[in-house]
Amino acid sequence: MRKFYITLSAFLAITSFYAQGNSDTTLDKAVLKQALRYADSDVAKKSMYDIIAKEGDNSTYKDSLAYLYFNDRKYASCFMVCADVLSKDGSKLQILEMQAVSLENMGAYDKAAQTYAKLTVKSGNNYHAYKLANLYFALKKYDEAMSAVKKAQELKDTGEIKVSYAVNKNYQQQVALLAAISNLKGLIEFEQEKLDLAKASFQKAVEIQEDFVLAKENLEAVIAGKQVKKE
């Protein structure tokens, strides 16, 4: 038994010495820089893991690792890294947004909505409120969706954000966010059987952007007593 303790102590001492001797991240960062230059995300992620292992649990390279997973559309891994980062600093809005988008792409709409709700409060961004309303709409929680869409209308719009809609298999139309918000409001009102309000919302969407194909089709559908097209 005594021999075991001596062996274990020696092993721990060697491990400790090895860790101390390999805490320099200079080479890892050089490899990372080269991998990013050559767009090799696998090597870049490996280098980041090596850096994080050496720098410890609070390494800022976890943020960069989350971005890499996000760009590679590896949403499960991105979500887990984001959760780790946010557990130590919940103020990082871009990390919180990546977490929300990752959950949405994973099909976890309820959790994605919870995350977008937090994000909307922290950011005061009308796009985040719009995304929250979309998720509630997908979940058929129409009252919550209406509250979120009204919040989106109240918040300041920068005029910079566009929303993409598929007009057909070959064409994606870029639509002003305010127009998209009004169209979504019309969809919610249609589901709530408030057809006059839905008509007014679709009309407003078209007034904001005259060539908004989906809103024009939805307006015509309501007038004709037909089913509207959802997003």
C-alpha positions as CSV (number, residue, x, y, z in Angstrom):
1,M,0.0,0.0,0.0
2,R,2.9,2.4,0.9
3,K,4.4,1.7,-2.6
4,F,1.1,2.8,-4.2
5,Y,1.1,6.1,-2.4
6,I,4.7,6.8,-3.4
7,T,3.8,6.0,-7.0
8,L,0.7,8.2,-7.0
9,S,2.6,11.1,-5.4
10,A,5.3,10.9,-8.1
11,F,2.6,10.8,-10.8
12,L,0.9,13.9,-9.4
13,A,4.2,15.7,-9.2
14,I,5.1,14.8,-12.8
15,T,1.6,15.9,-14.0
16,S,1.9,19.2,-12.2
17,F,5.4,19.8,-13.6
18,Y,4.1,18.9,-17.1
19,A,1.2,21.3,-16.8
20,Q,3.3,24.1,-15.6
21,G,5.8,23.5,-18.4
22,N,3.2,23.5,-21.0
23,S,1.2,26.6,-20.0
24,D,2.7,28.8,-22.8
25,T,0.1,29.4,-25.5
26,T,2.4,31.2,-28.0
27,L,2.6,28.2,-30.4
28,D,-1.1,27.4,-30.1
29,K,-2.1,31.0,-30.9
30,A,0.3,31.0,-33.9
31,V,-1.4,27.8,-35.2
32,L,-4.8,29.3,-34.6
33,K,-3.9,32.4,-36.6
34,Q,-2.7,30.4,-39.5
35,A,-5.8,28.1,-39.4
36,L,-8.1,31.0,-39.4
37,R,-6.2,32.5,-42.3
38,Y,-6.6,29.3,-44.3
39,A,-10.3,28.9,-43.2
40,D,-9.6,25.6,-41.5
41,S,-12.1,25.6,-38.6
42,D,-11.3,22.1,-37.4
43,V,-7.7,23.1,-36.7
44,A,-8.8,26.4,-35.3
45,K,-11.1,24.7,-32.9
46,K,-8.4,22.3,-31.8
47,S,-6.0,25.2,-31.1
48,M,-8.7,27.0,-29.1
49,Y,-9.2,23.9,-27.0
50,D,-5.5,23.7,-26.3
51,I,-5.4,27.4,-25.3
52,I,-8.5,27.0,-23.1
53,A,-7.0,24.0,-21.4
54,K,-3.8,26.0,-20.6
55,E,-5.5,29.3,-19.7
56,G,-8.1,27.7,-17.5
57,D,-11.9,27.8,-17.1
58,N,-12.1,31.6,-17.4
59,S,-10.3,31.7,-20.8
60,T,-11.8,34.3,-23.2
61,Y,-11.2,31.9,-26.0
62,K,-14.4,30.1,-25.1
63,D,-16.2,33.1,-26.7
64,S,-14.2,32.6,-29.9
65,L,-15.0,28.9,-29.8
66,A,-18.7,29.6,-29.6
67,Y,-18.4,31.8,-32.7
68,L,-16.6,29.1,-34.6
69,Y,-19.3,26.5,-33.8
70,F,-22.0,29.0,-34.7
71,N,-20.4,29.8,-38.1
72,D,-20.1,26.0,-38.8
73,R,-23.8,25.6,-37.8
74,K,-22.9,23.1,-35.1
75,Y,-25.6,24.5,-32.9
76,A,-25.6,21.9,-30.1
77,S,-21.9,22.5,-29.4
78,C,-22.4,26.3,-29.8
79,F,-25.3,26.2,-27.3
80,M,-23.2,24.3,-24.7
81,V,-20.2,26.7,-25.0
82,C,-22.5,29.7,-24.8
83,A,-24.2,28.2,-21.7
84,D,-20.7,27.8,-20.1
85,V,-19.7,31.4,-20.9
86,L,-23.0,32.9,-19.7
87,S,-22.8,31.0,-16.4
88,K,-19.8,33.2,-15.6
89,D,-20.9,36.4,-17.3
90,G,-24.6,36.9,-18.3
91,S,-24.0,40.3,-19.7
92,K,-22.5,39.1,-23.1
93,L,-25.4,39.9,-25.5
94,Q,-23.8,38.4,-28.6
95,I,-23.2,35.1,-26.8
96,L,-26.8,35.2,-25.5
97,E,-28.0,35.8,-29.0
98,M,-26.0,32.9,-30.4
99,Q,-27.5,30.7,-27.7
100,A,-31.0,31.8,-28.7
101,V,-30.4,31.1,-32.4
102,S,-28.8,27.8,-31.6
103,L,-31.8,26.7,-29.6
104,E,-34.1,27.8,-32.4
105,N,-32.2,25.8,-35.0
106,M,-32.2,22.8,-32.7
107,G,-36.0,23.0,-32.6
108,A,-36.1,23.8,-28.9
109,Y,-38.6,26.6,-29.5
110,D,-39.8,27.0,-25.9
111,K,-36.2,27.4,-24.6
112,A,-35.4,29.6,-27.5
113,A,-38.3,31.9,-26.6
114,Q,-37.2,32.1,-23.0
115,T,-33.7,33.1,-24.2
116,Y,-35.1,35.7,-26.6
117,A,-37.2,37.1,-23.8
118,K,-34.1,37.7,-21.7
119,L,-32.3,39.1,-24.7
120,T,-35.1,41.5,-25.6
121,V,-35.1,42.9,-22.0
122,K,-31.3,43.3,-22.0
123,S,-30.8,44.7,-25.5
124,G,-34.0,46.7,-26.1
125,N,-33.7,45.6,-29.7
126,N,-36.9,45.4,-31.8
127,Y,-35.5,42.5,-33.9
128,H,-35.1,40.4,-30.8
129,A,-38.7,41.1,-29.8
130,Y,-39.8,40.2,-33.4
131,K,-37.9,36.9,-33.2
132,L,-39.6,36.3,-29.8
133,A,-43.0,37.0,-31.4
134,N,-42.2,34.6,-34.2
135,L,-41.4,31.8,-31.8
136,Y,-44.6,32.3,-29.8
137,F,-46.5,32.3,-33.1
138,A,-44.9,29.0,-34.1
139,L,-45.8,27.6,-30.7
140,K,-49.4,28.8,-31.2
141,K,-49.2,31.0,-28.1
142,Y,-51.0,33.9,-29.8
143,D,-51.5,36.1,-26.8
144,E,-47.8,36.0,-26.0
145,A,-47.0,36.5,-29.6
146,M,-49.1,39.6,-29.8
147,S,-47.5,41.0,-26.6
148,A,-44.1,40.5,-28.1
149,V,-45.0,42.0,-31.5
150,K,-46.4,45.1,-29.8
151,K,-43.2,45.3,-27.9
152,A,-41.3,45.2,-31.2
153,Q,-43.4,48.0,-32.5
154,E,-42.7,50.1,-29.5
155,L,-38.9,49.7,-29.6
156,K,-36.7,52.0,-31.7
157,D,-36.0,50.8,-35.2
158,T,-32.6,51.5,-36.8
159,G,-33.8,50.9,-40.4
160,E,-30.8,48.7,-40.9
161,I,-32.2,45.2,-40.3
162,K,-33.9,43.3,-43.2
163,V,-35.9,40.0,-42.9
164,S,-35.6,37.4,-45.7
165,Y,-38.7,35.8,-47.2
166,A,-38.9,33.1,-49.7
167,V,-41.0,34.3,-52.6
168,N,-40.4,31.1,-54.6
169,K,-37.7,28.4,-54.9
170,N,-35.3,30.8,-56.6
171,Y,-35.9,34.2,-55.0
172,Q,-35.5,35.5,-51.5
173,Q,-37.0,39.0,-50.9
174,Q,-35.3,41.3,-48.3
175,V,-38.0,43.1,-46.3
176,A,-37.7,46.0,-43.9
177,L,-38.1,44.9,-40.3
178,L,-41.0,47.2,-39.6
179,A,-42.9,45.8,-42.5
180,A,-42.1,42.2,-41.3
181,I,-43.4,43.1,-37.9
182,S,-46.7,44.4,-39.3
183,N,-47.1,41.3,-41.4
184,L,-46.5,39.1,-38.4
185,K,-49.1,41.1,-36.4
186,G,-51.6,40.4,-39.2
187,L,-50.8,36.7,-39.1
188,I,-51.4,36.6,-35.3
189,E,-54.7,38.6,-35.7
190,F,-55.8,36.2,-38.4
191,E,-55.3,33.2,-36.1
192,Q,-57.3,35.1,-33.4
193,E,-60.1,35.6,-36.0
194,K,-59.7,39.4,-35.8
195,L,-60.0,39.7,-39.6
196,D,-60.5,43.5,-39.7
197,L,-57.4,44.1,-37.6
198,A,-55.4,41.5,-39.7
199,K,-56.4,43.4,-42.9
200,A,-55.2,46.7,-41.4
201,S,-51.9,45.1,-40.3
202,F,-51.2,43.6,-43.8
203,Q,-52.2,47.0,-45.3
204,K,-49.7,48.7,-43.1
205,A,-46.9,46.3,-44.0
206,V,-47.6,47.1,-47.7
207,E,-47.5,50.8,-47.0
208,I,-44.1,50.4,-45.3
209,Q,-42.8,48.4,-48.3
210,E,-44.9,48.5,-51.4
211,D,-43.2,45.5,-53.1
212,F,-43.6,43.2,-50.0
213,V,-44.9,40.2,-51.9
214,L,-46.1,38.1,-48.9
215,A,-47.9,41.0,-47.2
216,K,-49.7,41.9,-50.5
217,E,-50.8,38.3,-51.0
218,N,-52.0,38.1,-47.4
219,L,-53.9,41.3,-47.8
220,E,-55.6,40.0,-50.9
221,A,-56.3,36.7,-49.1
222,V,-58.1,38.4,-46.2
223,I,-60.2,40.5,-48.5
224,A,-61.2,37.4,-50.5
225,G,-61.9,35.4,-47.4
226,K,-59.1,32.9,-48.1
227,Q,-56.3,31.5,-46.0
228,V,-53.2,33.6,-45.5
229,K,-49.6,32.5,-46.0
230,K,-47.6,32.0,-42.8
231,E,-44.0,32.8,-42.5
